[in-house]
Amino acid sequence: MSTNPTSATLAGKPRTKHAALARPAIGEFGRHELAILGAPCGKIKDLVTRLLPLLTPALSVGYVDADHAAGDDAADGGAGGASPIMQAGASAELTDKITFRRVDQRRELNGFSQKELLTHQSLVLVNGNHFRAKQQIIILDPAKPLEKKLDRLTDVQLILLPEGVRELPAYLLTHFAEKGQIPTLLLDDTQAIAEFIGEWWQLHRPPLRGLVLAGGQSQRMQTDKGRLNYHGLEQREYAARLLATVCTDVLVSCRPDQVADLPAGLQPLPDRFLELGPMGGILSAFQLDPNAAWLVVACDLPFVSEATLQHLVQNRNAAKVATAFQSSENEFPEPLITIWEPRSYGTLLRFLGLGYSCPRKALINSDIELLAAPAPGELRNVNTPEEAATARQELGAKS
Protein backbone atom coordinates (compact mmCIF):
# COMPACT_ATOMS: atom_id res chain seq x y z
CA MET A 1 0.00 0.00 0.00
CA SER A 2 1.33 3.44 -0.94
CA THR A 3 1.95 5.90 1.89
CA ASN A 4 2.70 8.85 -0.39
CA PRO A 5 0.78 11.76 1.20
CA THR A 6 0.30 13.45 -2.16
CA SER A 7 -1.83 10.55 -3.34
CA ALA A 8 -4.47 11.15 -0.68
CA THR A 9 -4.23 13.90 1.91
CA LEU A 10 -1.51 15.89 3.56
CA ALA A 11 -1.87 16.74 7.27
CA GLY A 12 -5.55 15.87 7.04
CA LYS A 13 -6.25 18.33 4.21
CA PRO A 14 -7.42 17.36 0.72
CA ARG A 15 -4.68 17.80 -1.84
CA THR A 16 -5.15 20.74 -4.18
CA LYS A 17 -3.00 21.52 -7.17
CA HIS A 18 -3.60 25.30 -7.23
CA ALA A 19 -4.55 27.97 -4.73
CA ALA A 20 -8.29 28.66 -4.57
CA LEU A 21 -8.18 32.32 -5.59
CA ALA A 22 -11.25 34.50 -5.98
CA ARG A 23 -11.49 35.45 -9.65
CA PRO A 24 -12.68 38.77 -11.02
CA ALA A 25 -16.15 38.66 -12.59
CA ILE A 26 -14.86 39.54 -16.04
CA GLY A 27 -16.54 38.42 -19.25
CA GLU A 28 -14.89 37.67 -22.56
CA PHE A 29 -13.38 41.14 -22.92
CA GLY A 30 -14.12 43.16 -19.81
CA ARG A 31 -16.10 43.60 -16.60
CA HIS A 32 -18.79 45.60 -18.40
CA GLU A 33 -19.39 44.24 -21.90
CA LEU A 34 -22.33 44.12 -24.30
CA ALA A 35 -22.43 42.09 -27.50
CA ILE A 36 -24.64 43.60 -30.19
CA LEU A 37 -26.07 41.09 -32.67
CA GLY A 38 -29.06 40.43 -34.88
CA ALA A 39 -28.14 42.76 -37.74
CA PRO A 40 -25.52 42.92 -40.51
CA CYS A 41 -22.08 44.04 -39.32
CA GLY A 42 -22.41 47.42 -41.03
CA LYS A 43 -25.54 48.28 -39.06
CA ILE A 44 -23.90 47.22 -35.78
CA LYS A 45 -20.90 49.41 -36.48
CA ASP A 46 -23.18 52.29 -37.45
CA LEU A 47 -25.04 51.96 -34.13
CA VAL A 48 -21.78 51.96 -32.16
CA THR A 49 -20.57 55.01 -34.10
CA ARG A 50 -23.78 56.85 -33.21
CA LEU A 51 -23.56 55.86 -29.55
CA LEU A 52 -19.92 56.72 -28.90
CA PRO A 53 -20.28 60.54 -28.77
CA LEU A 54 -22.99 60.10 -26.13
CA LEU A 55 -21.18 57.47 -24.06
CA THR A 56 -17.56 58.58 -24.09
CA PRO A 57 -17.90 61.75 -21.98
CA ALA A 58 -18.53 59.45 -19.00
CA LEU A 59 -17.02 56.11 -20.04
CA SER A 60 -13.90 54.87 -21.79
CA VAL A 61 -15.39 52.63 -24.46
CA GLY A 62 -13.68 49.90 -26.46
CA TYR A 63 -15.11 48.22 -29.54
CA VAL A 64 -14.40 44.66 -30.66
CA ASP A 65 -14.87 43.55 -34.26
CA ALA A 66 -13.30 41.29 -36.88
CA ASP A 67 -11.96 42.27 -40.31
CA HIS A 68 -12.60 39.28 -42.54
CA ALA A 69 -11.69 41.26 -45.65
CA ALA A 70 -8.14 41.57 -44.30
CA GLY A 71 -8.07 37.84 -43.63
CA ASP A 72 -9.24 37.07 -47.15
CA ASP A 73 -6.62 39.43 -48.54
CA ALA A 74 -3.87 37.70 -46.57
CA ALA A 75 -5.11 34.29 -47.73
CA ASP A 76 -4.81 35.50 -51.33
CA GLY A 77 -1.19 36.56 -50.76
CA GLY A 78 -1.82 40.18 -49.85
CA ALA A 79 -0.64 42.15 -46.83
CA GLY A 80 -3.87 41.60 -44.91
CA GLY A 81 -3.66 45.11 -43.48
CA ALA A 82 -0.17 44.57 -42.05
CA SER A 83 2.40 47.39 -42.28
CA PRO A 84 5.75 46.84 -44.02
CA ILE A 85 7.38 46.40 -40.59
CA MET A 86 4.92 43.65 -39.64
CA GLN A 87 5.30 42.05 -43.06
CA ALA A 88 9.08 42.04 -42.58
CA GLY A 89 8.69 39.88 -39.49
CA ALA A 90 8.13 42.10 -36.45
CA SER A 91 5.87 40.47 -33.87
CA ALA A 92 4.74 43.85 -32.54
CA GLU A 93 4.78 47.45 -33.74
CA LEU A 94 3.99 50.36 -31.44
CA THR A 95 3.27 53.64 -33.21
CA ASP A 96 2.71 56.97 -31.49
CA LYS A 97 0.05 58.63 -33.65
CA ILE A 98 0.34 61.75 -31.45
CA THR A 99 -3.43 61.90 -30.81
CA PHE A 100 -3.61 58.16 -30.06
CA ARG A 101 -1.30 55.15 -29.78
CA ARG A 102 -1.51 52.01 -31.88
CA VAL A 103 -0.07 48.56 -31.21
CA ASP A 104 -0.19 45.87 -33.89
CA GLN A 105 0.64 42.37 -32.68
CA ARG A 106 0.84 38.85 -34.00
CA ARG A 107 0.09 37.62 -30.51
CA GLU A 108 -2.64 35.00 -30.22
CA LEU A 109 -6.02 36.45 -29.25
CA ASN A 110 -7.42 34.16 -26.56
CA GLY A 111 -9.59 34.39 -23.47
CA PHE A 112 -6.69 35.71 -21.40
CA SER A 113 -4.97 38.10 -23.80
CA GLN A 114 -8.13 39.86 -24.96
CA LYS A 115 -9.01 40.83 -21.38
CA GLU A 116 -5.50 42.16 -20.91
CA LEU A 117 -5.61 44.18 -24.13
CA LEU A 118 -8.84 45.91 -23.10
CA THR A 119 -8.16 46.25 -19.38
CA HIS A 120 -8.25 50.07 -19.52
CA GLN A 121 -11.80 50.21 -20.92
CA SER A 122 -14.72 50.79 -18.58
CA LEU A 123 -17.16 49.50 -21.22
CA VAL A 124 -16.60 47.16 -24.16
CA LEU A 125 -19.09 46.96 -27.03
CA VAL A 126 -18.72 43.81 -29.12
CA ASN A 127 -19.83 42.85 -32.61
CA GLY A 128 -21.81 39.81 -31.55
CA ASN A 129 -21.81 38.37 -35.05
CA HIS A 130 -18.16 37.46 -34.50
CA PHE A 131 -17.61 37.32 -30.74
CA ARG A 132 -19.51 36.47 -27.58
CA ALA A 133 -19.99 38.64 -24.50
CA LYS A 134 -21.61 37.84 -21.17
CA GLN A 135 -24.53 40.23 -21.80
CA GLN A 136 -26.18 41.25 -25.03
CA ILE A 137 -28.21 43.79 -26.97
CA ILE A 138 -30.15 42.33 -29.89
CA ILE A 139 -31.45 43.97 -33.04
CA LEU A 140 -34.48 42.38 -34.71
CA ASP A 141 -33.29 42.88 -38.27
CA PRO A 142 -35.06 40.49 -40.67
CA ALA A 143 -31.83 40.35 -42.73
CA LYS A 144 -29.99 38.65 -39.84
CA PRO A 145 -32.39 36.40 -37.88
CA LEU A 146 -31.19 35.06 -34.54
CA GLU A 147 -32.87 31.67 -34.71
CA LYS A 148 -29.54 29.87 -35.18
CA LYS A 149 -27.73 31.98 -32.57
CA LEU A 150 -29.93 31.39 -29.54
CA ASP A 151 -26.96 29.89 -27.67
CA ARG A 152 -25.38 33.37 -27.74
CA LEU A 153 -28.40 35.01 -26.11
CA THR A 154 -27.39 34.16 -22.55
CA ASP A 155 -28.37 37.43 -20.83
CA VAL A 156 -30.12 39.87 -23.14
CA GLN A 157 -30.45 43.35 -21.66
CA LEU A 158 -32.13 45.28 -24.46
CA ILE A 159 -34.07 44.65 -27.68
CA LEU A 160 -33.84 47.15 -30.54
CA LEU A 161 -36.58 47.40 -33.15
CA PRO A 162 -35.70 48.60 -36.69
CA GLU A 163 -38.25 50.48 -38.77
CA GLY A 164 -41.21 48.29 -39.63
CA VAL A 165 -40.55 45.72 -36.87
CA ARG A 166 -42.72 45.89 -33.75
CA GLU A 167 -43.05 42.30 -32.51
CA LEU A 168 -40.69 39.54 -31.41
CA PRO A 169 -40.67 36.43 -33.59
CA ALA A 170 -42.17 33.30 -32.05
CA TYR A 171 -38.80 31.59 -31.50
CA LEU A 172 -37.60 34.53 -29.37
CA LEU A 173 -40.84 34.61 -27.38
CA THR A 174 -40.23 30.96 -26.55
CA HIS A 175 -36.54 31.55 -25.76
CA PHE A 176 -37.30 34.45 -23.42
CA ALA A 177 -40.34 32.86 -21.79
CA GLU A 178 -38.62 32.43 -18.43
CA LYS A 179 -36.71 35.72 -18.46
CA GLY A 180 -39.67 38.05 -18.23
CA GLN A 181 -40.04 41.44 -19.84
CA ILE A 182 -36.93 42.75 -21.63
CA PRO A 183 -36.71 46.51 -22.30
CA THR A 184 -37.36 47.46 -25.92
CA LEU A 185 -36.34 50.60 -27.82
CA LEU A 186 -36.36 51.79 -31.40
CA LEU A 187 -33.08 51.26 -33.23
CA ASP A 188 -33.10 54.85 -34.47
CA ASP A 189 -33.50 56.34 -30.96
CA THR A 190 -29.78 56.79 -30.30
CA GLN A 191 -30.28 59.04 -27.28
CA ALA A 192 -32.56 56.56 -25.51
CA ILE A 193 -30.20 53.65 -26.22
CA ALA A 194 -27.22 55.59 -24.86
CA GLU A 195 -29.18 56.53 -21.74
CA PHE A 196 -30.16 52.89 -21.23
CA ILE A 197 -26.52 51.76 -21.49
CA GLY A 198 -25.42 54.46 -19.07
CA GLU A 199 -28.06 53.42 -16.53
CA TRP A 200 -27.20 49.75 -17.07
CA TRP A 201 -23.54 50.53 -16.39
CA GLN A 202 -24.36 52.39 -13.19
CA LEU A 203 -26.62 49.53 -12.05
CA HIS A 204 -23.66 47.15 -12.39
CA ARG A 205 -21.25 49.44 -10.53
CA PRO A 206 -19.13 47.43 -8.05
CA PRO A 207 -20.07 47.59 -4.36
CA LEU A 208 -17.92 49.68 -2.04
CA ARG A 209 -16.08 48.04 0.86
CA GLY A 210 -13.89 49.78 3.42
CA LEU A 211 -10.27 49.07 4.35
CA VAL A 212 -8.35 50.61 7.26
CA LEU A 213 -4.60 50.42 6.63
CA ALA A 214 -3.12 49.60 10.03
CA GLY A 215 -0.32 47.15 9.28
CA GLY A 216 2.64 49.51 9.07
CA GLN A 217 5.75 49.29 11.22
CA SER A 218 5.26 52.87 12.55
CA GLN A 219 9.03 53.35 12.74
CA ARG A 220 8.93 57.16 12.91
CA MET A 221 6.12 57.14 15.49
CA GLN A 222 8.03 54.56 17.61
CA THR A 223 4.70 52.97 18.54
CA ASP A 224 1.77 51.48 16.62
CA LYS A 225 -0.04 54.41 14.93
CA GLY A 226 -3.25 52.43 14.76
CA ARG A 227 -3.40 52.19 18.56
CA LEU A 228 -3.02 55.92 19.21
CA ASN A 229 -6.02 57.67 20.74
CA TYR A 230 -7.20 60.98 19.30
CA HIS A 231 -10.99 60.61 19.58
CA GLY A 232 -11.57 58.54 22.71
CA LEU A 233 -10.76 55.20 21.06
CA GLU A 234 -7.95 53.64 19.06
CA GLN A 235 -7.42 55.30 15.68
CA ARG A 236 -7.89 52.06 13.73
CA GLU A 237 -11.30 51.64 15.36
CA TYR A 238 -12.19 55.29 14.79
CA ALA A 239 -11.27 54.99 11.09
CA ALA A 240 -13.32 51.81 10.80
CA ARG A 241 -16.36 53.57 12.27
CA LEU A 242 -15.97 56.41 9.76
CA LEU A 243 -15.76 53.98 6.87
CA ALA A 244 -18.81 52.09 8.10
CA THR A 245 -20.92 55.19 7.36
CA VAL A 246 -20.23 54.94 3.62
CA CYS A 247 -19.22 51.30 2.94
CA THR A 248 -21.06 47.99 2.96
CA ASP A 249 -18.56 46.59 5.49
CA VAL A 250 -15.08 47.39 6.81
CA LEU A 251 -11.91 45.33 7.23
CA VAL A 252 -8.69 46.27 9.01
CA SER A 253 -5.51 45.53 7.08
CA CYS A 254 -2.87 44.35 9.52
CA ARG A 255 0.16 42.15 9.95
CA PRO A 256 -0.60 38.57 11.03
CA ASP A 257 0.93 39.28 14.45
CA GLN A 258 -1.53 42.15 15.02
CA VAL A 259 -4.72 40.14 14.59
CA ALA A 260 -5.02 39.08 18.24
CA ASP A 261 -4.65 42.68 19.44
CA LEU A 262 -7.47 44.21 17.38
CA PRO A 263 -10.32 45.71 19.40
CA ALA A 264 -13.44 43.55 19.61
CA GLY A 265 -15.77 43.98 16.66
CA LEU A 266 -13.09 44.81 14.08
CA GLN A 267 -12.70 42.40 11.19
CA PRO A 268 -9.02 41.73 10.45
CA LEU A 269 -7.51 41.19 7.03
CA PRO A 270 -3.97 39.86 7.58
CA ASP A 271 -1.53 40.87 4.85
CA ARG A 272 -1.09 38.29 2.12
CA PHE A 273 1.44 40.42 0.21
CA LEU A 274 4.19 40.89 2.77
CA GLU A 275 6.82 43.63 3.17
CA LEU A 276 5.13 45.89 0.60
CA GLY A 277 3.72 48.59 2.88
CA PRO A 278 0.32 50.04 1.88
CA MET A 279 0.50 48.36 -1.52
CA GLY A 280 0.47 44.98 0.24
CA GLY A 281 -2.66 45.85 2.19
CA ILE A 282 -4.55 47.04 -0.89
CA LEU A 283 -3.52 43.99 -2.93
CA SER A 284 -4.53 41.70 -0.06
CA ALA A 285 -8.00 43.27 -0.11
CA PHE A 286 -8.34 42.69 -3.85
CA GLN A 287 -7.13 39.11 -3.51
CA LEU A 288 -9.92 38.58 -0.99
CA ASP A 289 -12.56 40.29 -3.16
CA PRO A 290 -11.53 41.38 -6.67
CA ASN A 291 -15.11 42.35 -7.55
CA ALA A 292 -15.52 45.15 -5.01
CA ALA A 293 -14.17 48.67 -4.97
CA TRP A 294 -12.15 49.39 -1.83
CA LEU A 295 -12.25 52.72 -0.02
CA VAL A 296 -8.89 52.84 1.73
CA VAL A 297 -8.08 55.06 4.72
CA ALA A 298 -4.74 54.96 6.51
CA CYS A 299 -4.70 55.08 10.32
CA ASP A 300 -2.29 58.05 10.30
CA LEU A 301 -5.01 60.47 9.15
CA PRO A 302 -6.71 61.46 12.44
CA PHE A 303 -8.22 64.67 11.03
CA VAL A 304 -10.34 62.94 8.34
CA SER A 305 -14.05 63.48 8.92
CA GLU A 306 -17.21 61.70 7.85
CA ALA A 307 -18.05 64.70 5.64
CA THR A 308 -14.81 64.30 3.69
CA LEU A 309 -15.48 60.59 3.14
CA GLN A 310 -19.03 61.38 2.06
CA HIS A 311 -17.64 63.87 -0.47
CA LEU A 312 -15.27 61.24 -1.86
CA VAL A 313 -18.04 58.66 -2.22
CA GLN A 314 -20.55 61.11 -3.71
CA ASN A 315 -17.99 62.12 -6.36
CA ARG A 316 -16.79 58.57 -7.03
CA ASN A 317 -16.16 57.87 -10.70
CA ALA A 318 -16.37 54.11 -11.01
CA ALA A 319 -15.42 54.35 -14.69
CA LYS A 320 -11.90 55.35 -13.67
CA VAL A 321 -9.16 53.27 -12.07
CA ALA A 322 -9.61 55.17 -8.81
CA THR A 323 -11.08 58.30 -7.23
CA ALA A 324 -8.60 60.21 -5.08
CA PHE A 325 -8.06 63.58 -3.43
CA GLN A 326 -5.30 65.86 -4.63
CA SER A 327 -2.62 66.44 -2.00
CA SER A 328 -2.77 69.77 -0.19
CA GLU A 329 1.00 70.09 -0.70
CA ASN A 330 1.37 69.32 -4.44
CA GLU A 331 -0.53 68.23 -7.54
CA PHE A 332 -0.22 64.52 -6.79
CA PRO A 333 -3.03 62.24 -5.56
CA GLU A 334 -3.26 60.99 -1.98
CA PRO A 335 -3.25 57.18 -2.34
CA LEU A 336 -4.13 56.36 1.28
CA ILE A 337 -7.56 57.98 1.24
CA THR A 338 -8.74 56.69 -2.12
CA ILE A 339 -11.45 54.57 -3.73
CA TRP A 340 -9.66 51.85 -5.68
CA GLU A 341 -11.94 50.33 -8.32
CA PRO A 342 -11.66 46.60 -9.24
CA ARG A 343 -9.79 47.56 -12.41
CA SER A 344 -6.94 48.88 -10.27
CA TYR A 345 -6.09 45.36 -9.06
CA GLY A 346 -4.39 44.52 -12.35
CA THR A 347 -2.82 47.98 -12.49
CA LEU A 348 -1.21 47.54 -9.06
CA LEU A 349 0.02 44.06 -9.96
CA ARG A 350 1.58 45.37 -13.16
CA PHE A 351 3.44 48.07 -11.24
CA LEU A 352 4.57 45.47 -8.74
CA GLY A 353 5.82 43.32 -11.60
CA LEU A 354 7.86 46.29 -12.83
CA GLY A 355 9.45 46.67 -9.41
CA TYR A 356 7.32 49.49 -7.97
CA SER A 357 5.44 49.20 -4.66
CA CYS A 358 4.28 52.83 -4.50
CA PRO A 359 0.48 53.17 -4.87
CA ARG A 360 0.86 56.90 -5.57
CA LYS A 361 2.99 56.13 -8.62
CA ALA A 362 0.26 53.82 -9.87
CA LEU A 363 -2.31 56.61 -9.48
CA ILE A 364 -0.15 59.23 -11.16
CA ASN A 365 0.27 57.01 -14.21
CA SER A 366 -3.35 55.85 -14.46
CA ASP A 367 -6.71 57.24 -15.56
CA ILE A 368 -8.16 58.46 -12.25
CA GLU A 369 -10.71 60.95 -10.95
CA LEU A 370 -8.76 63.57 -9.00
CA LEU A 371 -10.79 65.68 -6.58
CA ALA A 372 -10.01 68.80 -4.63
CA ALA A 373 -10.39 68.02 -0.94
CA PRO A 374 -13.27 69.96 0.67
CA ALA A 375 -11.08 70.42 3.77
CA PRO A 376 -7.42 70.00 2.71
CA GLY A 377 -6.18 70.13 6.30
CA GLU A 378 -7.90 66.82 6.97
CA LEU A 379 -5.37 65.05 4.74
CA ARG A 380 -2.48 65.77 7.13
CA ASN A 381 -0.40 62.70 7.91
CA VAL A 382 0.67 62.25 11.54
CA ASN A 383 3.85 60.18 11.64
CA THR A 384 5.97 61.31 14.63
CA PRO A 385 5.39 61.65 18.39
CA GLU A 386 5.65 65.44 18.07
CA GLU A 387 3.02 65.52 15.29
CA ALA A 388 0.78 63.22 17.34
CA ALA A 389 0.99 65.52 20.37
CA THR A 390 0.10 68.54 18.21
CA ALA A 391 -2.81 66.63 16.64
CA ARG A 392 -4.23 65.72 20.05
CA GLN A 393 -4.10 69.37 21.13
CA GLU A 394 -5.87 70.54 17.94
CA LEU A 395 -8.49 67.83 18.00
CA GLY A 396 -9.06 68.31 21.71
CA ALA A 397 -9.62 72.01 21.14
CA LYS A 398 -12.27 71.22 18.53
CA SER A 399 -14.18 68.74 20.69
VOGU-3710 file (C-alpha; in Angstrom, 3 decimals, decimal comma):
1> mstnptsatl> 0,000/0,000/0,000  1,328/3,443/-0,935  1,947/5,899/1,887  2,697/8,847/-0,388  0,779/11,761/1,198  0,303/13,446/-2,162  -1,832/10,551/-3,336  -4,467/11,149/-0,680  -4,227/13,896/1,909  -1,506/15,894/3,560
11> agkprtkhaa> -1,871/16,737/7,268  -5,554/15,867/7,041  -6,250/18,331/4,212  -7,418/17,357/0,718  -4,679/17,801/-1,843  -5,151/20,742/-4,181  -3,005/21,522/-7,169  -3,600/25,299/-7,228  -4,553/27,970/-4,730  -8,289/28,660/-4,574
21> larpaigefg> -8,184/32,319/-5,591  -11,253/34,503/-5,978  -11,491/35,446/-9,648  -12,683/38,775/-11,018  -16,146/38,655/-12,587  -14,857/39,538/-16,044  -16,540/38,415/-19,248  -14,889/37,666/-22,565  -13,382/41,139/-22,924  -14,121/43,164/-19,805
31> rhelailgap> -16,103/43,598/-16,602  -18,793/45,597/-18,403  -19,388/44,243/-21,897  -22,325/44,117/-24,301  -22,427/42,089/-27,504  -24,635/43,599/-30,195  -26,075/41,086/-32,674  -29,058/40,435/-34,878  -28,143/42,759/-37,738  -25,525/42,919/-40,508
41> cgkikdlvtr> -22,082/44,042/-39,324  -22,411/47,420/-41,032  -25,536/48,277/-39,059  -23,897/47,220/-35,775  -20,898/49,409/-36,478  -23,185/52,291/-37,449  -25,039/51,955/-34,129  -21,780/51,963/-32,157  -20,574/55,011/-34,102  -23,784/56,847/-33,206
51> llplltpals> -23,557/55,858/-29,547  -19,919/56,724/-28,902  -20,279/60,542/-28,774  -22,989/60,104/-26,126  -21,177/57,466/-24,062  -17,559/58,583/-24,090  -17,905/61,749/-21,985  -18,534/59,451/-19,002  -17,022/56,107/-20,039  -13,899/54,874/-21,789
61> vgyvdadhaa> -15,386/52,627/-24,460  -13,681/49,898/-26,457  -15,110/48,222/-29,545  -14,396/44,664/-30,655  -14,873/43,553/-34,261  -13,302/41,293/-36,880  -11,961/42,267/-40,312  -12,596/39,281/-42,541  -11,693/41,264/-45,646  -8,141/41,573/-44,302
71> gddaadggag> -8,068/37,843/-43,625  -9,245/37,071/-47,146  -6,618/39,426/-48,539  -3,869/37,698/-46,568  -5,113/34,288/-47,731  -4,806/35,500/-51,331  -1,193/36,564/-50,760  -1,821/40,184/-49,854  -0,636/42,151/-46,827  -3,867/41,598/-44,910
81> gaspimqaga> -3,660/45,106/-43,483  -0,169/44,575/-42,054  2,398/47,392/-42,281  5,750/46,843/-44,018  7,378/46,399/-40,589  4,924/43,652/-39,638  5,301/42,052/-43,057  9,076/42,037/-42,575  8,690/39,876/-39,485  8,128/42,096/-36,454
91> saeltdkitf> 5,869/40,471/-33,874  4,736/43,851/-32,544  4,784/47,450/-33,740  3,993/50,360/-31,436  3,272/53,638/-33,209  2,708/56,970/-31,490  0,053/58,628/-33,651  0,338/61,752/-31,449  -3,429/61,895/-30,814  -3,609/58,161/-30,058
101> rrvdqrreln> -1,299/55,154/-29,784  -1,513/52,008/-31,881  -0,075/48,561/-31,210  -0,191/45,871/-33,895  0,642/42,369/-32,684  0,843/38,846/-34,001  0,092/37,615/-30,511  -2,641/34,995/-30,223  -6,021/36,451/-29,248  -7,422/34,162/-26,557
111> gfsqkellth> -9,587/34,386/-23,473  -6,692/35,713/-21,398  -4,971/38,096/-23,796  -8,128/39,863/-24,959  -9,010/40,834/-21,376  -5,496/42,165/-20,913  -5,608/44,176/-24,134  -8,839/45,910/-23,097  -8,160/46,247/-19,379  -8,252/50,067/-19,520
121> qslvlvngnh> -11,795/50,207/-20,918  -14,724/50,789/-18,581  -17,159/49,505/-21,222  -16,602/47,159/-24,155  -19,094/46,959/-27,030  -18,716/43,814/-29,115  -19,826/42,846/-32,613  -21,814/39,808/-31,547  -21,815/38,370/-35,046  -18,157/37,458/-34,505
131> frakqqiiil> -17,613/37,318/-30,736  -19,507/36,469/-27,578  -19,995/38,638/-24,504  -21,614/37,839/-21,168  -24,529/40,227/-21,797  -26,178/41,253/-25,033  -28,207/43,794/-26,974  -30,146/42,325/-29,889  -31,450/43,975/-33,038  -34,483/42,380/-34,708
141> dpakplekkl> -33,286/42,883/-38,272  -35,063/40,490/-40,674  -31,830/40,349/-42,725  -29,989/38,654/-39,841  -32,387/36,404/-37,876  -31,194/35,059/-34,544  -32,868/31,672/-34,709  -29,541/29,867/-35,184  -27,731/31,980/-32,567  -29,928/31,391/-29,544
151> drltdvqlil> -26,965/29,889/-27,672  -25,377/33,373/-27,736  -28,398/35,011/-26,110  -27,391/34,155/-22,546  -28,366/37,427/-20,825  -30,116/39,873/-23,145  -30,446/43,353/-21,659  -32,132/45,281/-24,459  -34,069/44,646/-27,681  -33,844/47,146/-30,544
161> lpegvrelpa> -36,580/47,397/-33,151  -35,704/48,597/-36,689  -38,248/50,485/-38,770  -41,207/48,288/-39,626  -40,552/45,719/-36,867  -42,718/45,892/-33,749  -43,050/42,304/-32,511  -40,692/39,541/-31,411  -40,675/36,432/-33,595  -42,174/33,298/-32,053
171> yllthfaekg> -38,799/31,590/-31,501  -37,598/34,528/-29,366  -40,837/34,606/-27,378  -40,227/30,956/-26,550  -36,536/31,552/-25,765  -37,303/34,451/-23,417  -40,344/32,857/-21,792  -38,620/32,433/-18,425  -36,709/35,721/-18,457  -39,667/38,051/-18,234
181> qiptlllddt> -40,041/41,437/-19,838  -36,933/42,745/-21,634  -36,707/46,505/-22,302  -37,363/47,457/-25,917  -36,338/50,596/-27,819  -36,365/51,791/-31,403  -33,079/51,255/-33,233  -33,099/54,851/-34,466  -33,499/56,338/-30,958  -29,780/56,791/-30,302
191> qaiaefigew> -30,279/59,038/-27,278  -32,556/56,562/-25,509  -30,195/53,654/-26,222  -27,223/55,594/-24,860  -29,184/56,530/-21,736  -30,162/52,889/-21,232  -26,519/51,756/-21,495  -25,422/54,457/-19,069  -28,057/53,424/-16,532  -27,200/49,752/-17,074
201> wqlhrpplrg> -23,545/50,528/-16,395  -24,363/52,391/-13,186  -26,623/49,533/-12,050  -23,661/47,154/-12,387  -21,248/49,443/-10,530  -19,134/47,432/-8,050  -20,074/47,590/-4,355  -17,916/49,685/-2,045  -16,079/48,044/0,861  -13,888/49,778/3,422
211> lvlaggqsqr> -10,271/49,071/4,347  -8,353/50,610/7,261  -4,599/50,422/6,629  -3,121/49,602/10,026  -0,316/47,150/9,278  2,639/49,513/9,074  5,751/49,288/11,224  5,264/52,872/12,551  9,031/53,351/12,744  8,929/57,160/12,913
221> mqtdkgrlny> 6,125/57,138/15,488  8,029/54,565/17,611  4,695/52,974/18,543  1,775/51,481/16,620  -0,043/54,412/14,934  -3,254/52,426/14,763  -3,396/52,189/18,565  -3,021/55,920/19,207  -6,015/57,673/20,745  -7,204/60,985/19,303
231> hgleqreyaa> -10,987/60,614/19,582  -11,568/58,537/22,714  -10,758/55,202/21,058  -7,951/53,640/19,057  -7,420/55,301/15,680  -7,887/52,060/13,728  -11,305/51,635/15,364  -12,185/55,289/14,790  -11,265/54,995/11,090  -13,324/51,807/10,801
241> rllatvctdv> -16,357/53,566/12,265  -15,972/56,409/9,765  -15,761/53,980/6,866  -18,814/52,086/8,101  -20,924/55,186/7,358  -20,225/54,943/3,617  -19,219/51,303/2,945  -21,064/47,986/2,964  -18,559/46,592/5,485  -15,082/47,394/6,810
251> lvscrpdqva> -11,912/45,332/7,231  -8,694/46,274/9,008  -5,510/45,533/7,078  -2,871/44,353/9,519  0,159/42,154/9,950  -0,599/38,568/11,030  0,934/39,279/14,449  -1,528/42,153/15,023  -4,724/40,140/14,593  -5,018/39,080/18,240
261> dlpaglqplp> -4,645/42,684/19,443  -7,468/44,208/17,385  -10,319/45,713/19,404  -13,438/43,552/19,610  -15,766/43,975/16,656  -13,095/44,813/14,084  -12,702/42,399/11,193  -9,017/41,726/10,452  -7,506/41,193/7,030  -3,971/39,862/7,575
271> drflelgpmg> -1,525/40,870/4,855  -1,090/38,292/2,124  1,441/40,416/0,211  4,186/40,889/2,772  6,817/43,633/3,166  5,127/45,892/0,602  3,721/48,594/2,880  0,318/50,045/1,884  0,501/48,356/-1,519  0,474/44,982/0,239
281> gilsafqldp> -2,658/45,848/2,191  -4,546/47,037/-0,892  -3,517/43,990/-2,925  -4,531/41,703/-0,057  -8,002/43,269/-0,114  -8,338/42,688/-3,847  -7,128/39,111/-3,507  -9,918/38,582/-0,988  -12,561/40,293/-3,158  -11,534/41,378/-6,667
291> naawlvvacd> -15,109/42,350/-7,545  -15,517/45,146/-5,014  -14,170/48,670/-4,967  -12,147/49,387/-1,832  -12,247/52,722/-0,024  -8,892/52,842/1,733  -8,083/55,064/4,718  -4,738/54,958/6,511  -4,700/55,082/10,317  -2,286/58,050/10,304
301> lpfvseatlq> -5,011/60,468/9,151  -6,706/61,457/12,439  -8,217/64,670/11,028  -10,337/62,935/8,342  -14,052/63,483/8,924  -17,207/61,703/7,846  -18,052/64,705/5,641  -14,808/64,301/3,688  -15,477/60,587/3,138  -19,028/61,383/2,056
311> hlvqnrnaak> -17,644/63,869/-0,466  -15,272/61,242/-1,857  -18,043/58,661/-2,224  -20,546/61,110/-3,710  -17,989/62,116/-6,364  -16,789/58,565/-7,026  -16,158/57,871/-10,702  -16,366/54,106/-11,011  -15,422/54,346/-14,692  -11,895/55,350/-13,671
321> vatafqssen> -9,160/53,271/-12,067  -9,609/55,171/-8,814  -11,080/58,301/-7,231  -8,604/60,212/-5,079  -8,056/63,577/-3,435  -5,295/65,860/-4,628  -2,623/66,443/-2,004  -2,774/69,773/-0,193  0,999/70,091/-0,700  1,367/69,317/-4,437
331> efpeplitiw> -0,533/68,234/-7,536  -0,222/64,523/-6,786  -3,034/62,237/-5,555  -3,259/60,985/-1,975  -3,253/57,175/-2,337  -4,133/56,359/1,277  -7,559/57,980/1,242  -8,741/56,692/-2,122  -11,449/54,572/-3,725  -9,665/51,851/-5,677
341> eprsygtllr> -11,940/50,326/-8,315  -11,657/46,601/-9,237  -9,795/47,559/-12,407  -6,944/48,881/-10,267  -6,091/45,361/-9,061  -4,387/44,517/-12,350  -2,824/47,979/-12,489  -1,207/47,544/-9,064  0,024/44,062/-9,959  1,577/45,369/-13,163
351> flglgyscpr> 3,441/48,073/-11,239  4,571/45,473/-8,736  5,817/43,321/-11,601  7,861/46,287/-12,831  9,452/46,669/-9,410  7,321/49,491/-7,968  5,445/49,200/-4,664  4,283/52,826/-4,496  0,484/53,170/-4,870  0,855/56,900/-5,570
361> kalinsdiel> 2,993/56,131/-8,616  0,255/53,820/-9,867  -2,313/56,606/-9,476  -0,147/59,234/-11,165  0,268/57,010/-14,205  -3,351/55,846/-14,465  -6,710/57,241/-15,556  -8,158/58,462/-12,250  -10,715/60,952/-10,953  -8,756/63,568/-8,996
371> laapapgelr> -10,786/65,679/-6,576  -10,006/68,804/-4,634  -10,392/68,015/-0,939  -13,272/69,963/0,673  -11,084/70,416/3,770  -7,420/70,002/2,707  -6,177/70,130/6,296  -7,897/66,817/6,972  -5,367/65,051/4,743  -2,478/65,773/7,131
381> nvntpeeaat> -0,395/62,698/7,907  0,669/62,254/11,542  3,854/60,184/11,642  5,971/61,310/14,628  5,393/61,647/18,392  5,654/65,436/18,070  3,023/65,516/15,291  0,777/63,221/17,343  0,993/65,523/20,368  0,099/68,536/18,210
391> arqelgaks> -2,805/66,629/16,636  -4,228/65,723/20,051  -4,099/69,369/21,125  -5,866/70,545/17,939  -8,494/67,827/17,996  -9,056/68,308/21,711  -9,618/72,010/21,142  -12,269/71,220/18,530  -14,181/68,743/20,694
//
